Amino acid sequence: MSDARSLSVAAPETPDHEFFSDPAAAVDRLIELYEIASNFLCQRFNDALSTGQPDVRYRAYYPEIRLTTTSFAPIDNRLSFGHVSEPGRYSTTITRPDLFAGYLRQQIGLLVDNHGASVEIGTSLTPMPVHFAVANDASLAVPQEGVMEFTLRDVFDVPDLSTTHDDIVNGFGFVHADGSHPLAPFTAQRIDYSLARLSHYTATTPEHFQNHVLFTNYQFYVDEFEMIARAALKDPDSGYIGFVGPGNIEITDPDAPLPAPAKLPQMPTYHLKRQGGGGITLVNIGVGPSNAKTATDHIAVLRPHAWLMLGHCAGLRSSQRLGDFVLAHAYLREDHVLDDDLPTWVPIPALAEIQIALETAVADVTQLRGYELKRIMRTGTVATIDNRNWELRDQSGPVQRLSQSRAIGLDMESATIAANGFRFRVPYGTLLCVSDKPLHGELKLPGMASDFYRTQVSRHLQIGIKAMETIRAMPLERIHSRKLRSFDETAFL
């Protein structure tokens, strides 16, 4: 067996770096470079499976975007994205430019317009792992280690954890190894990792995800979402064009069957599609902050315009009733899954645009206004905890903290989703429904729960969809406002 360290490296021929001021042409070149690299790795991997270990090492590289600016010339200070804050060199590796074509054209166009400079497009120095290239070819799959006659990493590059991280979104002053500053919040390897995880957890491919994401923790919402989606497909004026379920089964006929796969994924996901990704995705994340973090960690790379949590909570006030709504304007974070990424001393502010959209949607669906709306909805702090059976512990500690925080509702996912939205600069919000009141003897028992689900799920989901449709109509610069941007931000959203 040859020594991998002595193997020569074979790589595909690619066009030289070139400057572009036309965003469409720049994205076309990114697609060309990506396809050259991906096709090369797929072909060589297929050859290796057929003929055994080659006598060369195969390597291909991600494409990249570079920007160099030398001026402190002021930009429109109302913009939260689309520009860099100071002169310097900036870069980002790119993956799946076909999937992100609209996003990339938009972001490159803003750079060109705001800085009056061209962007440089070419091949980066970051190798593309064969696993991520092969993911584009349904006929290929990377076998487990030990199945092949040779060690995979002796011939191909594999995912590198040192570049699959969140140092850009978590940190301050991050600099790439070549000295350039980050142009985008995620590296190509980080994005590829999440695209693969999304397919695994949701059983739908990233192409189907829409820009407006609803999270829930109950199957009842999924059933209702399908009914709403079918009604939308029947309405030629709705703008919705398709409905996708796990297994990537898509229907455009509202009466067509939508068979469920034999085994549902961990987080069943459904997409009510609209041109340009303007539709709504619903993810049933199940119960717990770990699931909430996992889902948002990976969906974040798709750069959605908003995500909202629609779930159930424990009402903590005697004046609340089962079925009342809780609009979170603050979060008590005792979920612990984000403590290393976003310390609990970091405030998670309410976003005015989201809050107004949700409150307006509640009013429109319930036909209650002003003071009457207070009968069924409270605005306040939502506590998120990592212990589902917190009620079984000594109540003096938890209840004191809940009272001191002025919490009005408690669940296991909302603060995690909001905090990860804050961390990833994705606009977020929470509207919960009171399903039990454990501090007042109203536990979530089967009979009570069934009646609650029957009467409340439909209008709760209608409210979430209506809020998302309001958000969709907002200008991008309004929903992606400066509130979510830190001192040292990337130019790309």
Secondary structure, DSSP 8 states (H G I E B T S, - for coil): ---GGG-EEE-------EEES-HHHHHHHHHHHHHHHHHHHHHHHHHHHHH---SEEE--EEEEEEEEE-------TT-SSSS-SSSEEEEEE---TTTTHHHHHHHHHHHHHHH---EEEEEEEEE--HHHHHTT-TT-----TTTSSS-HHHHS----TTTSS-HHHH-SS---TTS-EESSSS-HHHHHHHHHHHHHHHSS-GGG--SEEEEES-HHHHHHHHHHHHHHHH-TTS-EEEEEETTTEEE-STTS-----SS--SS-EEEEEEGGG-SEEEEE--SSHHHHHHHHHHHGGG--SEEEEEEEEEE-STT--TT-EEEEEEEEEE--TTTTTS-TTS-----HHHHHHHHHHHHHHHT--HHHHTTTEEEEEEEEES-TTGGGS-SHHHHHHHHHTTEEEEESSHHHHHHHHHHHT--EEEEEEEEEBGGGTB---HHHHHHHHHHHHHHHHHHHHHHHHHHHTS-HHHHS-GGG--SS--S--
